[in-house]
Amino acid sequence: MGRWCGAGLLAALVACGGEPARSRTTPADSAPATAGTADPAPDWFVDRTADAGLQFTYRNGMAGQYYFPEMLPAGVALFDSDNDGDLDVFLTQGEMLDPATGAAPADAAAGGRLYRNDLAAGGDGARRFRFVDVTAASGIVSSGYGMGVAAADFNNDGCTDLYLTNLGPNQLYRNNCDGTFRDVSASSHTDDDGWSVSASFLDYDRDGWLDLYVGNYVRWDVGSDKPCTGLTGRRDYCTPAVYQPQGDRLLRNRGDGTFTDVTAAALTSGPYGPALGVSTADFDGDGWMDIYVANDGRENVLWMNQRDGTFRNAGLISGTALGGDGRPKGSMGVDAGDVDNDGDEDLFTTQLPTEGNNLYVNDGTALFDDRSAASGLGPLSRGFTGFGTAWIDYDNDGWLDLLVVNGAIEAIRERLQEPLPYRERKRLYRNRGDGGFEDVSERAGPVFQTMDVSRGAAFGDLDNDGDTDVVVANINAPARVIVNDVGQRAHWLGLRLVGTRGKRDMIGARVNVVRPGGAAPLWRRARSDGSYASASDPRVLVGLGDTNQPVTVQVQWPDGRSETWPDVAIDRWTTIEQGTGRTR
């Protein structure tokens, strides 16, 4: 079992040893090895699925009927289910949509699976993890056709809970803090019945309890399914325009284990759905959490918090509702992050292959400039259908890069002879630091050339070595554990931010890392949402590049208060507890 670096949550900071930084060279700038003079450079990312023992395949139940939901699963969560300091994995599962078409696949009958991370140091000192299926012992029995997952501590007991979105009633599993979970879906009033994909926990009213935004897609059942054809002229999956959108839900946490649906009163000025991605952040810097929703084929929505329990849709006026051509796009995955290191949250959305992905750069007041073309991210992504994504500093040079997993939703003409002609490659885009990006996928390792029908992707430091890894959920193919082997070549800072109530992860907190020597500050955010139907590591990992000295950490907590911690050690994970720093 792994050792939790923050055990005990000492009065201020609890520091834990980490892997020492190995070199200061940014991998993407390194010259390739010359034949006969040196061994080839190791791969930046490596597929460790087999070594990690993660044996899971999402079965979408396809039986030749082209039922619309079959192309949209599946999600994955990285979270610490047992509070031992390392990230465990939960993967959603499907079933047969129409029992008349045949029996469910044997490996899909058991529903979603929880895998415990047994992280330990090997004889060479390197950290190695192995996943063990603990679903049966956990008490989690996921029902329905699984779509996505959100993870956070909704009852402030210090243990992370799970919210499962389904085609059908959603499920909330409360963590009992002893390795088991209890289904509280009905008693908590969170069992929304419809078709939900992405969901996000956030404290929108700053009362110290995490609320829940549920992104819903369209109204569909087997009886209402319609036959559609693709560009190839043959039967294929429909677009969402064929069906009526289903309204999203905002559920307010009452602090007693139950939620109240406040959608009608709180979300009054915007269109709904079909929602696929949800990302929450403070986009205008007023200290209150806002909500961005990526809709498939309709205007995206930016819910700006009015600080009175209501939200105003600023999608159109902010410049984030449409593409550069003024039309809605097929938005799917989404993430917010400070791409240009100017202290505010920018937005990225993944799109269809003919559209190209979108980058919206924030001016600090929640007005955005579409930099999709100028940054290169739009043109570089054409030909791919993007889903799970995140801003990650894969090489820890201090600039947020992008990783995107892809998979078509319409059969690819050149592969019509294949059983599943929807497979595509993953992409890695490096932030050059000048407003532009370059596609470095060819140099990132063979795993980026492997083709899957990828959907959900969850990001986090699986081996606690100071760089961001990823677990990818694929349709009708094994999930992949992709390990980052390049981030350790630069310095880094790892932070777990916990609150005074229950010592839970403070999702929504913003971190300003002040480096010595006059280097520009780095702003990052504690979050588990974004991507596509998935939940990521809520800890904050900051790449420091050549910085080799302690740094000052300033935290803006979700309740509006701020604190400072000077001389925080680098190249290790540290736990910061609210109320133990210097107030300002």
N, C-alpha and C positions, 0 to 999 in steps of 0.2 A: 504494500500500500504506500501511496505517496505521503510525504511529510508536508503538512500545511504550514507554510511559512509564517502565517499570521496567527498561529495558535496562541490563545490567551488574550489577544487584542490589548496589548499593554497600553499604558495611559496615553502615549502619543504615537510613536512609530515602532513597528516591529519589523526589523530588517532580516532578510534571509539571504543566505549565500546563493549566488547564481553562477552560471558559466562565465568565466572570464572572456572578455572580447579577444578575438584571435588576430584581427588585423584591421586596418583602417581603410582598406580599399573598397570603393563602391563596385560591386560585381559587374554591373552593366557597363562600367567604364574600363574594366580590366581588359587588357589585350589577350587574345587567344594564345594558347600554348603553341609553340613552334614545333613541328614534327622533329623528333630526335633530340630535343633539348629539354623537354619536361613532359610530365604526365598531363593528359587533358584535365581541364578544370572540372571539379565535381559538379554534378547537376545541382541547380539551385533548389528545385523541388523534387521530391522522390515519393513515389507511390508505395506506402508502407501498409497497405490494407492487409496483405497476407501475414506480414510479421506481427501486426497488431491483433490478429485474430478476429477481426470484425467480419463476420459472415452474414450478410444481409442483402436481400434483393427486394425492391419494391415491385409488387405485382399489380398492375393496373386492371387486370381482369379482362383485357381486350379479347374479344371472340369474334371479330369481323363485323360487328354492328356499328362501329365508329361512334359510340356514345360520347357525347361532348366532354364529360369530365375526365375521360381517360388520358388526355394529354396535359393536364394541369398539375397533378401531384409531382413531387412529394417533398415534404419538409424534413428538417433535421435540427436538433438542438444540441448545443454544447453548454453544459452547466454542471456545477458541482453538486450532485444529488446527495452526497453523504458527508459533506463538509470536511473532506480530508485534504483539500488544497489542490486537487487536480480536476480536470474536466472530464465528465462522463458524457455519454452520447445517448440521445433518444431519437429513434427513426420511426416515422409514421408508416402505416401499411394500408394497402387497398383490399378490395374484395371484388367478387363478381357483381356487376351492377344489375344484371337481370338474371335471377336464378334459373330462368328457363333456358339460358344459353349453356348451362353446364355447371359442374361443381367448382368451387373455389380452389385455386392452387393450394397444394398441401402446405407450402411454406408461407402462405399468406393467411392461413386460417387463424393463426395465433395473434394477429393484430400487430400493433406497434411494439417495438422492442426497446428495453433499457439496457445499456451496456456500461458496467462499472469499469473505470480506468484504474488498473493496478500499475501505478507508476513507481519505478524503483531504479536505483543506480546500478549499472552493470559493473563488472570487474574492472573495466577500463575507466570508470568514473562517469561515463555517459549515461544520461537518463533514457530509460526505455519504458514504453508503456505497452500494456496488453489489455484488451477489452474482454470482459467476461459478461455473458448474458445473465442478468439478474432479474429479468422481467417477472418470472413466476413468484419469486420471493418478495418483489416490490409491491405486489397487489395492484399494479396497473393493468387494467383490462380495457384496451381501447376498442371501442365499438364503432361501427359505421365505416364509411369509405374515407380513410384518412387523407387529409390535405396538408395541414401545417401545424406548427407548434410555437407557443410563446412560453418563456420561462422567466419567473421573477418571484419574489417573496411577497405575496399579497397580504399576509396576515401578520407580518412583522415579528416572526418568531425566529428569524435567523436562518431559515431553511428554504431553499428554492422550490417553488411549486411549478406545476406544468398545466398549461391550457392547450388543449388539442382541438384544432378546427377540423370540421368534417363536412362531407356532403351528408347532411343529417344533423342531429343534435350535437353541439359541441360539448366537451368534457373538461371540467376543472378538477385536477388532482392535487390535493393538499399534502405536502410533505410532512410526515409525522416525526421527522428528525431522528428516526431510528432505522433508516434504510427501507421503510415502507411508505406507501402513499394511500390516501383515502379519497374516493370519488365523492366530491361535494358539489357536483354540477347542479343538481336540483335544489339543494338547500341554499346554495349561494346565488341562485337565480342567474346563472351564466350559461345555461344549456340552450343557447340560441339555436333554433331549428331552421335550417335552410342550407345554404352553400357558402361557407366561410373559407377563406384561403389564408390570409395573413392577419395577425392580431398583434397588439402592442400594449405592454403595461407602461403607464406613465402617471405621474402625480400632477394632474392638470390644475388642481385647485390648491396645491401647496399645503395640504392638511396633514402630510406625513404618511398617507396611505396610497398605495398604487391603484389607480383606476385602470380600466381596460377599454381599448378601442378595438372593435372587431370589424375587419374589412370583409364585406360580403360581395359575392360575384353576381350571378344571374339566377333567375327562377327556372329550375329545370327538374324534371323527373323522367323516368323511363318512358312514361306514357306521352310526354310532350316532346320527345326527341324528334328532330327533323332531319331528313336526308339532305346532305350537302355534297358538293363536288369541289375539288381543288383546281389549281391552274393546269394540272395534268389532264383534266377532263374526267378523271375517275373519282369514285366515291372517296371522300376524305372527311376530316373533322370540320365542323362548322366554325364560324366566327361568333363572337359574343353579340354582334348586331342582330343575330337571328332571334335572340331571346331578350326578355325584359330584365333590366338591371334590378338587383335586390339591394335595398337600403342598408348602409352600414349602421353600427350600433356603438354608442358611447355609454359605458356602464360605470357608474360612480361607486367607489368603495366606501361603504358605510362604517368600516372599522370594527364590525361585529361578525365578520365572516360572510356577509351578504353584500350584494351589489344592487343598485337601483338603475334602471334604464332611464337616462336623462336625455336621450337622443332628441326628442321633440322640442325640448326647451333649450338645449345647448347648441344644436347644429341646425340653424334655421335658414341659412342663406345660400345653400349650394346644391349642385346636382350630386347624385349618388351613382357610384359604380359604373361599370363592373370593376370592383377593387381587386388588385392582385398584390401590390406591395404597399407597406406602411412604414414610415420613418418619422420619429418624433425628435424634435430639437427646439431650442430657443432661437428662432431664425431672425428676430429683430433685436435681440439683446436686451429685452426688458425684464429678464429673469423669470418668465413664465413659459411653460412648454407649449409648443405649437405642434401641429400634426400635418404631415404631407402624405397624400394618398395617390398612388400610381394607378390610374384606371386604364382598362384595356379597350382602346378604340374610342374613348370619350375623354372630355376634358379632365385633366388631373386637378386635384383639389388641394389647396393650401389653407388649412383651418388655422387662423390666427387667434390666439387666446386673448379675449377681451378683459381678463382678470376679474370677471364677475360671474364666472360659471358658464359663460357662453363663448362661442367661437364665430368668427366671420370668415367667409370664404374669400380669400384674396388671390385665388389661383390666376385669374385673368390679369388683374392689375399688377401682380408681382412678376408676371412673365414666365410662370412655370406651368401654366395650364396646357399649352400647345407647343408644337414644334416650331422651328424657325420659319416654316412655310405658312404658319397660321392655322394649321389643321391639327385635330387630335391625333395622337399616335397610339400604337399598341403597347403602352407602358406595362412592364411586368415587374422587374426587380428595381430596387431603389436603395440608395444610401445617402446619408448626409455626413459631411466632414469638411474640414478647413483645407481645401486643396491648394490654396495660394498662400497659406500661412499669414493671413491678415487678421485673424482673430474672429471670423464669423463662419457660419455653417453654409457650405455650398451643397448643391444637389446633383445627383447623377441618377439617370434612369436607363434601363435596358429596353430595347425595342426590337421590332421585326427586321428581317434582313434587308428589306428595301428602304428602310427608314434611317438606320444608323442610330447609335445610342446618343443620349442627350446629356450635356453638361450645362448646368445653370450656375453661374457665379454670382454670389451675394455681394451687395455693396454695403452690407451691415445693417440695413434698415428693412430687410425682407423684400427688396427690389432686386431682381436677378437679370443678368445679361446672358443670353444664350451663346455660349462659347463652344458649342458642339463642333462646328467646322474649324474654327480658329485653333482649337486645342488639338485637333486631329482625331479625337475620340469618335466623332461621328463617321468620318470616312473610313477609319481603320476598322470599324465594327460592321460595316456593310457586308452582307452575305452570311451573317450569323444572327440567330434568334436568341437574345440574351435573357437569362432568368436570374439566378442567384448571383449577388455581387457585393463587394464591400470595398471601402477605402481602407487599405492596409499599407503600412510602410514596410514592404517585404524585405528591403535591404537596410532598414534602419538608418537611412541617411538624413532623416528629418523632414522628408516630403512624402505625402500620402500618394501611394500608387493605387492601381485598380486591378482586381482580379474578377473575371466574369466567366461564369459557366453557361454553356449554350446547349440548345437542343431544339430542333425545328418543331413546328406544330402543323406543318403541311408537308406531305411527302416530297422529298428531294428528287427531282426528275432523274438525275444521274444514278440514283440508287433504288429505283423502283423494284428491282429484282430482289432486294433484300427483305427479310421478314419484318424489319423495323427501319424503314428508310427515313429516319428522322435524326440520325446521329450527327453531332457536330463536335468540333474541338473547343477546348477551353482557351481563354485568352488572358494574357498578363500585359498590362500597360504601365510603363515606367514614367513617372512624373519627372520631367527634365528640370523643373524649378523655374522655367521661364514662361510658363503658361501653356507649354506644349507637352505632348505625350508621345512615346514611341512604343510600338508593339515589340516586346522582347520575348514573346512566347517561344520562338524557335530556339532561344538560348536557355530557356528556363528548365528544360528537361523533357524526356520522352513522354511524361504524363500529360503534357500539354498537347501532344500530338494524338493521344488516344481519344477516340470518338465515342461519345455516349449521348443519350437523350437526358441531359442534365437539367435539374430543376432547382431544388433547394440547396443552399450552401451555408454552412455555419463556420465561423472563423474564431480562432482562439489559440492560445499557447498550450498545446496538448502535453508537451514534455517540460514545461516551465523553464525553458532555456533562453527565453528572451526574444523569440520571433513568432510570427503568426503562421499557424498551420490552418488547414481547412478540411472539413468533411463534406463530401458532396453526395447528395441523394440522386440516383438515376432511375429512370423508368425501365423496368424489365431488364435490369443489369445490376451488378453488385455496387453498393455504395463504396466510395473511395476515400481512403485516408491519405491526404497529401501533406507531407511534412516539409517544412521550410528548413533547408540546410545552409542558407546564405546569410540570414539576418544577424547571426552571431559574429559576423566579421566587423560589425560596427558596435559602438556603445549603445546602451538602451536603459530605459527606466520602466519598471513595472510597478503599477499601483493598484491595490484593491481599496476602494473607498467605501467605508461602512458608516452607518448612522448610529445615533445614540439609542434609538428605539429598536430593539431586537437585533442590532448589529447586522442589519441587512445591507446588501449591495445598494448603493445610492444611485440608482439609474437616473440619468438626467443631469448629474453633477458635471460641471465643466472644470477642466484643469488647465492652468497656465504654468508651463515649465519655463523658468527663467534660467538661462545658461550663463556661466561666467564668461568674461571676455567680450561682452557686448553683442553676442549672437542674438538674433531675433528670437523672441519668445515663441513657444509652441503651444497652441491651444488644442486640446483633445477633449472628448466627451465620454462619459460612462454610459454605455448603451448596450442593449441586447437585441434590439429590433433591427429593421432594415432587411437587406438581402431579399429573399423571396421565400415566404412561408416558413421561415427559420428563425432560430434564436442563437445568438452568439455570446461569447465570453464577455461578461459585464465588466471585467477588469480593464484598466487602461494601460496600453503598452505604447511607449513613446520612443521612437528612434532618435538617437542623439548624435549620430555620425562620429566626428572626431572628438567630441567633448569627453574629456577623461577625468573630470572633477565632479564633486557633489553639486547638486543643483537646488534651486529654491522652487518649491511647489506652492502655488496659490490655488485654492479650491473655492469655487462658487457652488454652494450647496443648493439643492432644489427649493429649499424654503427661503432663499434670497440672501442668507448670511454667507460671509466669506471668511476664510482663515488662511494663514500662511505657515509653511514649515520650511525653515532654512536648512541648508546642508544635508539634503536627502541623498543617501548613497545611491550610486548607479550600478548597473550590471547586476541587478538582483530585484526580486519582488519584495515590495514593502506594503504593509497595511497601514492606512491612515484612517483614524477614527474621528468623526465629527465631534467638535467641542474640545479638542486637545491641542489645537494650534493657536497661533497668535491671531486674534481678531483684528479686523481693520475696517 
